[in-house]
Amino acid sequence: MDKFEFTEHSHRRYNPLTGDWILVSPHRTKRPWQGKVEKLNLEQRPQYDEKCYLCPGNERAGGLKNPEYTSTFVFQNDFSALLPVVPEGEYKKGELFHAKSEQGFCKVICFSPRHDLTVPEMEVDAIKKVVDIWCQEYKEIGALDYVNHIQIFENKGDSMGCSNPHPHGQIWAQTSVPDEPAKESIKQSEYFQRHGTSLLSDYLKDELESKERILVENDHFVALVPFWATWPYEAMIVSKRAVSNLAELTEDEKFAFANCYKKLTVMYDNLFETSFPYSAGIHQAPTDGAEHPEWHLHMHFYPPLLRSATVKKFMVGYEMMANPQRDITPEQAAQKLRELPTLHFKENKTS
């Protein structure tokens, strides 16, 4: 038997943030995809769409009218999944039936007044204003007594459930801490108790030494493909300083975060020369009033595209019934992304 090699042999990788495992099967595709690139859809969206319920001055689906905003714009979601006024209640029947009322609310953040843009096409200064809104909302919402978790996220593209192409994200605030950040909270706390340092600080130190999975690095933030990545071109943005939440960021760090956000998403769009879909979300400390030195701010990116603008990778079969599995290794994915041009493909085509 040959010596075990990550690039040749099936193996499992451990995610220290959640305690989960992933099966990696590199022998199924022994090299990163070298195949077709989809033809670019030349149809461009207008800068303003009179039918879009997120454009400035337009009436939203709930009947309210947007102001003539010129930068970012935040409003209460007209069809929130969580409601601020919910009767307190709980149902229990033995060990098998349990339900509890959940209090909260949802907001929408319009990243730009322009209907035709996405994050990789925005200027860094404009993206920094989005980061400013994240920080402001985290502080204000987190001060509410009944809010213990704030989930900031962005769905980009139809395939990730985005109902409107206007550049926007969401904020869901609620009483309980959802499953994924709860798992990360446990693992980070256990690590901090053992070592006195944050899990992601030590992880990032090793990643920066090897450089194998690093995509973008500046003075304050790093974008990388995690060693335990599940989605084909999954990535994570991590702060170099071990801040527990957005409210702790300096002005320089906010700008660096925006810069990293843009560069990563430009890579994504350039990969298959398409507006690359993904779900991205920020994980940070709960807002329960307690100190959380174990928490280290980071942002996950989960994109479904595998081999082209139309070939998607979703969790099916074995992945739904057993555990996640991937073919190309995280190292191969990182190499493929690093080799791409830094200029957005649309600018290349017009220059």
N, C-alpha and C positions, 0 to 999 in steps of 0.2 A: 504494500500500500504506500502511495506517495505521501510526503509530508503534508499535513493539513494546511490549506491556503484559503484565506477569505474569498479570494477571487474565483476559486474553482469548486469549492465544496459547500454543500448545504450546511447551515449552522443556525443557531438561535442567538439573538442578541437581547440583552436586558436593558430595559428602560428604568434608570434609577429614580426618575421623577414620579413614576406611577407604580412601579413594581411589576409591570407587564412585560411579556416577552414577544418577540417577533421572529418568524421563520424567514431566513434569507436563502434563496436558491439561485446563486449566480451562474450555475452551470446551464440554466435554461436560456440565458442570454449572456454569452461570455464576453460581450463588449457592449458599451453604450450604443443606443440606437443610431445608426448611420443612414436611415432610410428617408422616406419622402418628407417634404415640407409642403403643407397645404398651400394652395393658391390664396393670396391675400384677397379678402373681400374689400373691394375698393369703395364700397358704399360707406360714406361718412355720415355720422349723425350731425345734425345742426347744432350750433352753439346754444340755441334756445329752441325748445319744443313746446308749442302752445298746448299740447295735450299731456305734457308731463306734469304730474302732481308734485314734483320736487323743484321744478324750475322757479326762479324768482317771479313773484306777482301772480302765479297761477293758483287756482283753487284746488285744494287737496281732496282726496276721496271722501274724507269726513265732512267736507263742506267749508272748512276754514281756508283762508287765503294766505299764501306766503307773502312776506314782505319783499320789497325789491332789494334783497340782500346782495352784497358785492364781494363777500368773502365766504366764511363758513356760516352755517345756520343750523340751530338746534331746536327741535320741537318735540312735544309729547306725541308718541305714536298714536295715530287715530284709531288703530286696531291693536292695542297692546295685548300681549299674551299674559301679562301680569297686571293686576289692578291694585291701586293703593288702598281702596276701601273694600275689605273682604271680611265677612263675619268670621270670628274665630271659631274653629270647629275641628273635631278629630273623630275618626271612626276606627274602632278596633274590634275584631272578632277573632279571639284566639290568637295563634301565632301567624296565621296565614293571610289575614285581611287587615290592612292598615292604610289609612289615608289621613292627610292633614291639610287644612287650609293654608294657602301661601299668599303672602302679601308682597306687593312690589309694583313696579311700573317700567315702561319701556320708552326710550327716546330714539329719535333719528337724528343723525348728524349729516348734513349736506356738506361735502368736502369743498365744493366749488359751485359758483353760479352757472358755470358752463356745462351744458348737457353732454358735450362731445368729448369730455376728458375722462381719463382714469388716473389713478395715482402715478403710474410710471410716466405719464405725459404731463404731469403738473410740475411746476417749478418747486425747488426745495423750500423756498420761502413760504409758498402757499401750503405745502405739506406741513411745515412747522406750525402753521396756524391750526391745523387739525390736531397736532400733538398738544398745542396749548389748550384746545377745547377739551381733549381727553383729561388733561391735568386738572383743569378747572372743574369739570363735571365730577371727577373722582373725589375732589375735596368737598364739593357742595353736597353731593348725594351721600357720600360716606358719613357726613355729619348727622344724617337722619338716624334716629334711635333704632328704628326697626330694620334698617338696611345693614346686612352683614356681608353681602357680596355684590360686587359690581363687575359685570361682564361686558367688556368693550370688544366689539368684533366687526368684521367686514366680510360680506359675501360678494364675490365678484363673478359675474357670468351666470347665464341661464342654468348651466349644469350644476351650479352650487346653490340654486334656489333663489337667485337674485331676481326680484320681481320688477325692478326698474333699473335701466342702464345708467341713469344719472349717478355720478360718483357720490356714494354715501356709505355710512356705516351705522351701527346701532349700539345702544347701551341698554342692558337689562339689569335692573337692580332688584334684589329680593332679600327675603329674611334668611333663608337657608343658604348654605354653601353647596353648589352643585357637585356632582360626582367627580368630574375630572380635576378641578382645582382642589377638591377635598383630598383626593389621592395624593396630589402633589404636595399638599400641606403636610400630610402625615410623613411622607418620605423626606421632605426637606427638614422637618422638625427632628426626625430621628438622626439624620446626618449631622445637623448642627449640634445636637446634644453629644454626639460621639466626638466631633472634631473641633467644635467652636468656630467653624467657618461655614459659609453657605455652600451647598452642594454645587451650584452652578459656578461659583467662583473657582473652585478646585477643578471642575470639569473644563471650564474655559481656559484655565492655565495650561492644561495638557493639550487642548485643541490648538492653542496659539503656538505651542512648541512644535507640534507635528505639522501644522498648516494643511494637512491632507483634506480636511473637510471645510476649510474656511472659504467663504465666498466674498465677503466684504468686511473691511476693518477700517475704522477711523479712531480718533483719540478716545471715544467714549462708548462705542457700541461695536458689536461684531454680528455679522450674519453668517450662519453656517448650516450645513446639513448635519443633523444630529447623528451620532453613531448608531442610534436605535431607530432611525427614520422609518416610518411605515409607508407613507404615500410616496410615489415615484420620485418627485422632486421636492419633497418636504424640506422646509427650512425653519430656522429659528433665529430671531434677533434677541441678543442678550446684552444687557448693560455690563460694561467692564467694572464699574463700581457697584458694589453689592447694595443697591437701593431696594427697598422692599415694595415700593409703589411709585406711581407717577408723580405724586405730590412732592417727592424728594428730589426730583430732577432739577438741575441748574439750567439756565438759559442755554449755555453751550451744549449741555447734554440733550436738551430738547431738539436743538438744531441737528446734532449728530444723529439722533434717532430718526429724524425726518430724512436725512441724507442716506442713511442705511436703508430705510423703507423704499425710497425711490430707486436706488441702485439694484436692490434685490428684485423689485418688480419689473425693472427694465430687462434684467436677465431673463425673467420668466417670459415676457412678451417676445423677446428675441429668439427664444428656444425654438419655437415653431412658427414664428412670424404671425402671431395672432394675439388677440387680447386674451391673455392667459387667465383662466378661471382659478379661483382658490377660495377657501375660507380661512380667514386669519383672525386671531384673537389674542388679547393681552391677558396674561396671568400675573396676578400680583396679590399682595396681602389682603386678607379679609378686612372689612371695616367694622369690626365688632368691638372696637375700643381698646383691644389688647395690643401689647407690643408683639411684633412678629419679626425678630432679627433673623429667623431662619429663611424668610422669604426673599427671593431674588427675582426682580422684575424681568420678564421675558415675553416674547410674542411668537406664537406658533403660526406657521403657514402650511396649510394642507391643500395642495393642488391635485386634481384628479388626472391630468393629462399624462399619458405614458409614452406614446410613440409618434404622435402627430396632433394636429389641432382637433382631430375628431376621435382619436383612439383614447378612451378613458379607462381608468383603473378604479373600480369600485370594490367595496368589501362584499364578496359573494362566497357561496359555497363554504370551503374550508375556513375562510377568514371569518365568516359569520358564526360558524358552528364550533370552531376550535380556537385559533388565534390568527392575527394578521400575518400575511406573507408577502414578500416582494422578491423580484427577480434581479434587477440591477442593484448593485451594492450602493450604499450611501456614498462611498468613495468615488465610484464611477459617475454617479449623479453630480457630485460636487465638481469633478473634473470637467464634465460636459458644460455645466453652467459657467465655470470660470473661463472657458475657452471662447465664450460668446463676445461679440462687440459690446462696448460700454455705451455706445450711442443707440437710442431707440430705433428699431428697424424702419419706422415711418419717416424719421428724420434722414436716415441713410438713403431712402428711396427718393426723397425730395431734394437732397443736397447735390 
